[in-house]
Amino acid sequence: MRITDKIPSDWRDLEYKVADILNEARYNTVVNKEIETVRGNVHIDVYAEDAISNPKSIFLIECKYWSSDIPQTVVHSFRTIVNDFGANYGLIIAKNKFQSGCYEAIKNTNVSLLNWFEFLDLFENRWLNSVLDHLDSLSAPLREYTDPLDVNEKYDLLTQEGKKQYQKLCTEYVGYSLYSSRFLYEFETGTKDINKVHIDRVIKKAIESGLISAEITCYKDYFNFLKLKCIEGIRLFQELLN
């Protein structure tokens, strides 16, 4: 699996998809940002600041949705901008390839040349952990609702029909609450350092159990499905218990 199966459709879509992935990985991003360098102001397709690291890290990203391969002159120009601004990293993400000499031009620099899939692979582990953390937090109320001990007082106030409805909701949503918990992934894999191998193992179990459709082929679809199910379940429990 990859983060997403969707391939950018044009230059603007590439910029916004890059920013979306980085936002979900807990970077602060701005699309089409004007920055000030020692040689003057320039526009950067995607500007990203690491919201976690201290001191902060800055990425300058150029998105080249070109039909032709990227020439060496573009790489040299961008490398100069990255250095003049003092960014920690520079990325050029291209639809196609880079011409001869481009990779030599970035040797021993902080600039990387990537295609769309290489970009996804580069940020995959951080994206997976960030999205899983968000889902774990979002789904916490659902785990409380599906634990009778946590709602004991409210459960006792329900009618017999209400109690039947509660049990029905528990049966329907307890699986979604568990697979949205970071603890499950850590327990299943025996480590807090979650990576794609661990998540793939848990997803396989979710598919084998019938909780998740085998038609889900990327991490975005998997996590979005769980997110929507958790939001739906929380709403239904709130309507019943409150």
TIFI-272782 format. One record per residue (C-alpha): y, z negated, x negated. Coordinates in steps of 0.02 Angstrom, whole numbers, padded with zeros to 5 digits, always signed. Layout:
N
YZX/...
This chain:
242
+00000+00000+00000/+00182+00022-00046/+00335-00063+00025/+00363+00085+00141/+00286+00253+00182/+00454+00326+00231/+00533+00449+00108/+00723+00471+00108/+00777+00627+00203/+00944+00661+00116/+01065+00587-00010/+01144+00466+00112/+00974+00408+00174/+00920+00379-00006/+01071+00269-00040/+01046+00164+00117/+00858+00148+00093/+00885+00087-00085/+01013-00040-00024/+00899-00095+00117/+00754-00130-00001/+00866-00228-00118/+00945-00327+00024/+00773-00379+00084/+00731-00430-00095/+00882-00546-00089/+01007-00443-00186/+01185-00428-00122/+01219-00242-00110/+01365-00127-00073/+01345+00059-00042/+01477+00174-00117/+01573+00039-00210/+01724+00073-00319/+01716-00024-00481/+01843-00044-00620/+01792-00002-00798/+01889+00005-00961/+01907+00193-00935/+01965+00183-00754/+01893+00165-00580/+01730+00250-00530/+01622+00254-00374/+01443+00189-00383/+01315+00241-00252/+01237+00067-00241/+01304-00092-00321/+01185-00241-00321/+01205-00421-00377/+01057-00535-00400/+01082-00677-00276/+00950-00787-00359/+00971-00780-00547/+01097-00888-00639/+01194-00815-00724/+01197-00671-00601/+01131-00498-00644/+01219-00338-00593/+01136-00171-00557/+01230-00007-00549/+01128+00126-00460/+01154+00312-00442/+01053+00407-00311/+01028+00592-00349/+00952+00685-00202/+00959+00850-00295/+00845+00999-00277/+00860+01030-00463/+00809+00915-00604/+00941+00794-00670/+01026+00855-00831/+01054+00752-00985/+01244+00755-00961/+01228+00652-00801/+01125+00522-00893/+01248+00511-01037/+01394+00491-00916/+01308+00356-00815/+01254+00262-00971/+01436+00256-01024/+01488+00185-00854/+01353+00050-00862/+01410-00001-01036/+01596+00005-00996/+01574-00102-00842/+01458-00225-00929/+01318-00212-00801/+01150-00288-00843/+01052-00138-00782/+01082+00042-00732/+00962+00143-00625/+00963+00328-00585/+00848+00366-00438/+00812+00551-00420/+00726+00655-00288/+00652+00767-00422/+00629+00752-00609/+00741+00732-00760/+00772+00872-00884/+00713+00870-01063/+00809+00746-01169/+00853+00625-01029/+00724+00496-01079/+00777+00506-01260/+00956+00475-01202/+00910+00306-01125/+00800+00247-01268/+00846+00068-01317/+00972+00055-01174/+00976-00043-01011/+00967+00117-00906/+00807+00171-00816/+00764+00340-00740/+00659+00328-00583/+00595+00427-00437/+00586+00349-00263/+00410+00281-00285/+00447+00210-00457/+00596+00120-00382/+00484+00043-00249/+00357-00011-00380/+00492-00089-00489/+00553-00207-00353/+00389-00228-00259/+00340-00403-00316/+00512-00477-00286/+00524-00388-00117/+00354-00453-00062/+00395-00633-00106/+00568-00625-00028/+00505-00550+00135/+00360-00673+00143/+00480-00819+00117/+00591-00755+00258/+00442-00732+00374/+00377-00906+00331/+00544-00982+00381/+00562-00877+00538/+00387-00918+00599/+00398-01107+00572/+00439-01144+00756/+00288-01043+00812/+00173-01148+00702/+00244-01304+00784/+00221-01234+00959/+00039-01188+00925/-00001-01363+00862/-00030-01476+01014/+00015-01631+00912/+00190-01563+00882/+00225-01532+01067/+00125-01677+01139/+00266-01751+01243/+00321-01584+01316/+00141-01534+01348/+00110-01692+01450/+00254-01645+01566/+00178-01477+01610/+00087-01443+01772/-00098-01397+01765/-00049-01215+01778/+00079-01240+01640/-00053-01319+01527/-00167-01170+01556/-00024-01054+01510/+00007-01157+01353/-00174-01141+01298/-00168-00955+01331/-00013-00935+01224/-00092-01037+01085/-00245-00925+01085/-00137-00769+01081/-00011-00820+00948/-00094-00944+00830/-00159-00803+00721/+00014-00727+00703/+00087-00896+00657/-00046-00923+00522/-00029-00751+00443/+00160-00775+00439/+00142-00934+00337/+00163-00925+00148/+00039-01069+00134/-00101-00956+00198/-00073-00831+00058/-00067-00969-00071/-00223-01051+00000/-00321-00889+00011/-00278-00839-00167/-00265-01009-00252/-00093-00976-00327/+00090-00994-00284/+00130-00838-00386/+00097-00712-00248/+00081-00528-00293/+00020-00370-00207/-00163-00403-00251/-00156-00568-00158/-00063-00497-00009/-00182-00348+00002/-00327-00470+00010/-00248-00565+00155/-00201-00404+00246/-00381-00345+00232/-00440-00505+00317/-00308-00484+00452/-00370-00308+00488/-00553-00360+00486/-00514-00500+00610/-00432-00376+00728/-00264-00464+00719/-00183-00316+00630/-00213-00132+00665/-00295-00031+00526/-00161+00100+00560/-00034-00008+00470/-00019+00072+00298/+00136-00006+00217/+00202-00181+00189/+00360-00154+00291/+00258-00113+00447/+00143-00261+00417/+00282-00388+00398/+00388-00313+00537/+00240-00323+00656/+00213-00507+00617/+00400-00540+00631/+00410-00463+00805/+00255-00556+00862/+00326-00721+00801/+00493-00692+00888/+00401-00645+01047/+00288-00798+01038/+00431-00918+01003/+00525-00851+01153/+00375-00872+01270/+00339-01050+01212/+00522-01096+01232/+00524-01030+01409/+00369-01132+01450/+00411-01296+01363/+00600-01309+01377/
